[in-house]
Amino acid sequence: MTATIKKWGNSLAVRLPKTLARENQLREGAQVELVRTGAGLLLKPAPRKRYRLSELVARITPKNRHAETDWGRSEGREIVP
């Protein structure tokens, strides 16, 4: 299978055929790694960062914290203090 490299702004881009993208579970916006190998260039899905809850909670600051939201009165058997 071949593809053509095109200019995209100041960069170069290659379009992936839909079947090839689907087979490799790539979608628009997906992050990929470009790896230089002895045979050429390898494009592969980038590993997804797995976050721990403690890491996410550690990033909470007074500046990025939102206020409480009033969703109205209780409906059903919710326990509201």
Secondary structure by P-SEA (a helix, b strand, c coil): cbbbbbbcccbbbbbbcaaaaaaacccccbbbbbbbccccccccccbbbbbcaaaaaaacccccccccccccccccccccc
